[in-house]
């Protein structure tokens, strides 16, 4: 069966999505606060690689940029920010259209992934409980692939 990554359009689609999402969040008065310290010059590429790996693509993120633990540590300790999370999800949903990802099933699965990771993986209150050995959470047509193991 084709992965969500493949059905979305592969690496090119992930790059378009990451660029569209980043443009939207930077224009949002609430979500842009998360980037007040600036972003790395390769942020879009890193984000595209991370989403691609999570959605069934090749392990470009972990082979080239870092680990799941490093992603979680970068986002940990920022306190509650539910409004920002919801707005980031809205930006993601709009960016799916901007990126030309039109298949409703693909969009629905990708929305579910992004909403889950926004409120779980990227929402740690502290970095002490982050496992250094964890892999990027993989998401398939049926949701989180390792859900039964956690």
N, C-alpha and C positions, 0 to 999 in steps of 0.2 A: 504494500500500500504506500502511496505517495505521502511523504511527510507534510506537515503544515508548512514548513519552510519551503519545500518544493512547490506546493500548491499556491503559495503566496507569490512566488516568482524568484525564489533563491536570493543570492547575494545582492543582485541589483535592486530587487524590491526592498530588501532590508536597508540598503543604503538610502534609497528614496524615502523610506519610512522614517529612518533615524533623522535625516535632514529635515523632513517636514515636521516631525514632532518637535525637534529642537527649535525650529523657527517659531512654532506655535507657543511653546512654553516660554521662550524668551520674550514673546509679545504679551504674555499673560502677567498681570500685575501681581498675582499671588504666587504662581508657580515659579516665576523668574527669580523669586527670592532664594530658591534652592541653589541658584547659580551665582549668588552674590560674590563669591570668592573667585569667580572665573571658571573656565573649563580648559582642559587640555586641548591643544591644537588638533589632536586626532580624536576628539570626543565622538564625533559622528561615526567614524570608522569603528571605534571601540564598541559603541552602542549597537551598531549594526551587527558586528561579530557576536556580541553577547546574545542579542535576540535570536540571531540565526542559529547559534548553538542550542539555545533553549528550545527552539521550535523544530529541532530535528536535523539541523544542518551540520556541517563539519565543525570540529572543535577549534575553530580559528581563535576564539577568544582565549581559551585556556592555553593554547599553544603559543600565542603571540602577545597577549596583554596581561594576563593575571589569572587569579583563581576566584572562585565563588566567594571565598572568605574575604578577599581583598575588596570585592564589590560591596559586600555587606558592611565591612568596616568603614568604607567610605561614606555610607549612608546612615550609619548608626549614630545614636546619641543626639538626635535633633528634636526630641520631644514629640508631642502629639501634633499632627498637622493634617487632620482629616479633610479639611476644606481643600488644602493644597493637593492632597492625593486625589480627591474627586475631580478637581480641575485638570490635573495631569492626565487622568483617565479620559476625560472629555477631549483633551488635546490629542491623545493617542487615537481615539475613535475618529476624529476629524482628519488626522494625519493619514490614517488608512486610506481614506478617500483621496486625499492629496497625492498619495503615492501610487494611486491607480490600482489598489487592491480592492477589487469590486465584488468578488465572490462572497455572498452573504455567509456561507458556512465558514469560510476562512476567516472573515472578519469577526464572526461570533467567537470562534475559538481563540483568535488572537486577543480579542477584548477580554475574554475570561482569563487568559494567561496574564495579561498586563495588569488587570485589576487584582488578581491573586498576588502577583509578585510585588505590586505596589504596597499592598496592605500586609504582606507577610515578610518576604525576603528583604525588602528595602525599608522596613519599618521597625528595626530593632531599637530598643531603648538604650542598650549599651553594647559594647563590643566584647565584653568578657565571655559571653556564652556562645560565641561564634566558633564553630568547628573548622579548624584549618584544613581538614582532609575532605571536606564535602565537595561534591561535583556541582556544576551548574544544573539546576533543576530542569529536567526535560519535560516538555509539554507536548502532548499528542492530541489527536482528534477526540480522545476520551478524557482529556484533562491531564492532571499531573501524573507522570509515569511512575514516580516512586511513592505515591500516596499510601500504598499498602505497606510500605516498608517503614514509614515514619510514625 
